[in-house]
């Protein structure tokens, strides 16, 4: 596993990895997107065989072969509950 403009990158051949409780949003940053428009980065890119990597409790906006649950505004919800 390594990081780059893709945020978290799981390379092909990786097995038995657990990606747990990461907050990875906004990859690549707007500066990279504007300077190299051909690059299509994502928050989590999983190149491993399906089922070889487990994802638990992560927060991301974009992913390839990785679950990215919807991100909500926690502050607004917390204010309403108080």
C-alpha positions as CSV (number, residue, x, y, z in Angstrom):
1,X,0.0,0.0,0.0
2,X,1.2,3.5,-0.8
3,X,-0.1,7.0,-1.2
4,X,-0.1,9.4,-4.1
5,X,-2.6,11.6,-5.9
6,X,-5.0,8.7,-5.4
7,X,-5.0,9.0,-1.6
8,X,-4.8,5.3,-0.7
9,X,-3.5,3.0,-3.4
10,X,-3.7,-0.8,-3.0
11,X,-1.6,-2.4,-5.7
12,X,-2.5,-5.7,-7.5
13,X,-1.4,-8.8,-5.7
14,X,-2.0,-7.4,-2.2
15,X,-3.9,-9.9,0.0
16,X,-5.3,-9.9,3.6
17,X,-5.1,-6.2,4.1
18,X,-7.6,-4.3,6.3
19,X,-8.1,-0.6,5.5
20,X,-9.7,0.6,8.7
21,X,-11.1,4.0,9.9
22,X,-9.3,6.4,7.5
23,X,-10.6,9.8,6.4
24,X,-9.5,10.3,2.8
25,X,-11.2,13.1,0.9
26,X,-10.4,15.4,-1.9
27,X,-7.8,13.4,-3.9
28,X,-6.2,14.7,-5.9
29,X,-6.2,18.2,-4.5
30,X,-7.6,21.0,-6.8
31,X,-4.0,22.2,-7.4
32,X,-3.0,18.9,-8.9
33,X,-6.2,18.5,-10.9
34,X,-5.7,22.0,-12.4
35,X,-2.1,21.5,-13.3
36,X,-2.4,18.0,-14.7
37,X,-5.9,17.6,-16.0
38,X,-5.2,14.1,-17.5
39,X,-4.7,12.6,-14.0
40,X,-7.8,11.1,-12.6
41,X,-7.1,10.5,-8.9
42,X,-9.5,9.1,-6.4
43,X,-9.5,8.8,-2.6
44,X,-9.1,5.0,-2.5
45,X,-8.0,3.0,-5.5
46,X,-8.1,-0.8,-4.9
47,X,-6.1,-2.8,-7.5
48,X,-6.2,-6.0,-5.5
49,X,-8.3,-9.0,-6.4
50,X,-12.0,-8.7,-5.3
51,X,-12.3,-9.8,-1.7
52,X,-8.6,-9.7,-1.0
53,X,-8.8,-6.4,1.0
54,X,-11.3,-5.5,3.7
55,X,-12.6,-2.0,4.1
56,X,-14.1,-1.0,7.5
57,X,-15.3,2.4,8.7
58,X,-13.5,4.6,6.1
59,X,-14.7,8.0,5.0
60,X,-14.0,8.9,1.4
61,X,-15.7,10.7,-1.5
62,X,-14.4,8.7,-4.5
63,X,-13.2,5.1,-4.8
64,X,-12.4,2.5,-7.4
65,X,-13.2,-1.0,-6.3
66,X,-13.5,0.4,-2.7
67,X,-16.7,1.4,-0.8
68,X,-17.1,5.1,-0.1
69,X,-20.1,5.8,2.1
70,X,-21.9,9.1,1.7
71,X,-20.3,11.9,3.7
72,X,-22.7,14.0,5.8
73,X,-22.3,17.3,7.7
74,X,-21.9,16.0,11.2
75,X,-21.8,19.5,12.6
76,X,-25.3,20.3,11.5
77,X,-26.7,17.1,13.0
78,X,-24.8,17.6,16.3
79,X,-26.2,21.1,16.7
80,X,-29.8,19.9,16.1
81,X,-29.4,17.2,18.7
82,X,-28.1,19.5,21.5
